[in-house]
Amino acid sequence: MCGIVGAIAERNITAILIEGLKRLEYRGYDSAGLAVLTQGGELQRRRRIGKVSELQAAVAADPLAGQLGIAHTRWATHGAPTEGNAHPHFSGNEVAVVHNGIIENHEELREELKGLGYIFTSQTDTEVIVHLIHNTLKSTPDLADALKAAVKRLHGAYGLALVSAKQPDRLVAARSGSPLVIGLGLGENFLASDQLALRQVTDRFMYLEEGDIAEIRRDQVTIWDENGHKVQRETVQYHEGAEAADKGEYRHFMLKEIHEQPSVVQRTLEGRLGKDNVMVQAFGPKAAELFAKVRNVQIVACGTSYHAGMVARYWLESLAGIPCQVEVASEFRYRKVVVQPDTLFVSISQSGETADTLAALRNAKELGFLGSLAICNVGISSLVRESDLTLLTLAGPEIGVASTKAFTTQLVSLMLLTLALGQVRGTLEAGVEAELVEELRRLPTRLGEALAMDATVEKIAELFADKHHTLFLGRGAQYPVAMEGALKLKEISYIHAEAYPAGELKHGPLALVDNDMPVVTVAPNNELLEKLKSNLQEVRARGGELVVFADEQAGMTNGEGTHVIKVPHIADALAPILYTIPLQLLSYYVAVLKGTDVDQPRNLAKSVTVE
């Protein structure tokens, strides 16, 4: 959730910290703050409620300068968004900390530290960290050693950055469950939750691994692993243009990322398709050997990624004939799981740092799965490093909180997995793989055609401007697409939206339908269409306003209270990917009409770290 930036340099680093926070604001925007060590050797901070722009204005009005500092943009967990709860937190004007994550044993630590005379000024779980460090420094005077000792007392997830007024030559950091990256400069070094925050100052990065402790000085970086051994982490040079963090001509990151989908899907497919088959080796050199043994698939993910997994279940069972279970990661990790023989464990995550998904993968390793596959967008993430096989979605950085291109590239990746497993297992019907490979090659063009519906969908969005509830219906593989459409409407338009399989309409939801509750249906031109049409009649008979996204060949027409939006024709198997796009556009334009903050919706940030 929260965003962290740190810097040590010969120049004033205040502007670098603020610019870093702006680029990290997708991780939280309840409050923002920074602390720098001034020339006089004093720790000073500024904190403000609200967005980073508030903090920037405060620093402009009352400047702060220093060559060592830390900064934070907050997504509130413990304690309301107030200035007192904003980071950095201080102890005795000597130590300052910023933290991303949740300390689960904070209450017990707070009572212990109060007993030692520490006075708490916030409701956060983070404040216990800074007092614990301050207390540890009394017996362990070196800042890095004190941090190593203190983290042994912390239960939960944390990315931490710390500075001490008494040790002005260093910044120290720790990573457990929350991502941290070090940016390498010349005579200066930086720290952040995400490399995007530091692209304005460097293109060379070193990613901390689980349990790492780092000491960052101007001219050197020292890292210790969770066992206390000095380690060298690989330096990665990042080549993708810094424009990834820029909206370009678009009003919002979300709209930019919706429109990037044809090109990123093209990238997901590159080098992974043969003449009439999927290249199994794209999943790794040992993929064919592992896939040959697979008799069952268990998919685990959260949020949008979970919806992608649900679509894949339909594909794996109908096309490849392989049984598949899909579960939300936060449920999977907390229950007793019975593992079927020869089951492949598949985790899906945009960031590769989603805490629940990572925990599920780590549990899975103890449970006797055949092997693990990560479908992920970030090549240096924990999920990728800890899985046996990986397929990178290659969607590029996603800044918008509402996931768009991550979802469609996950779906494409899961279709590649379906075909690869079916190919190796010999369970695909004759000609199916060649046909779908050809369709996949055409997919970027089809997605471009769907984006051309932009103006039509913008017009339809007007129907929702004054609505507070919406039902989404879908059948088969379109049911998870309906769920994703409902999620988007909730996330950024603040409309209470629920999705149901079309046949469940009469089992409860129908009672809610009236002229104030539009019903959105995805209706591709397949054998389920006729059944769906009769479901829609039930809605119409009760005065419900109907919005139908239908295949242009489905023969559906507008009628009273029925608005048909014609979607370009596509092979049935790939329809879920295509139909996602108009639903993304719908939620976007409804949000714009309602005047919500599309890229920074209330109560939500990129949920990469905490449940």
Secondary structure, 3 states (H helix, E strand, C coil): CCEEEEEECCCCCHHHHHHHHHHHHHHCCCEEEEEEECCCCCEEEEEEECCHHHHHHHHHHCCCCCCEEEEEEECCCCCCCCCCCCCCEEECCCEEEEEEEEECCHHHHHHHHHHCCCCCCCCCCCHHHHHHHHHHHHHCCCHHHHHHHHHCCCCEEEEEEEEECCCCCCEEEEEEECCCEEEECCCCEEEECCHHHHCCCCCEEEECCCCCEEEECCCCEEEECCCCCEECCCEEECCCCHHHHCCCCCCCHHHHHHHCHHHHHHHHHCCCECCCCECHHHHCCCHHHHHCCCCEEEEEECHHHHHHHHHHHHHHHHCCCCCEEEEEHHHHCCCCCCCCCCEEEEEEECCCCCHHHHHHHHHHHHHCCCEEEEEECCCCCHHHHHCCEEEECCCCCCCCCCCCHHHHHHHHHHHHHHHHHHHHHCCCCCCHHHHHHHHHHHHHHHHHHHHCCHHHHHHHHHHHCCCCEEEEEECCCHHHHHHHHHHHHHHHHCCEEEEEEHHHCCCCHHHHCCCCCCEEEEECCCCCHHHHHHHHHHHHCCCCCEEEEEECCCCCCCECCEEEEEECCCCHHHHHHHHHHHHHHHHHHHHHHHCCCCCCCCCCCCCCCCC
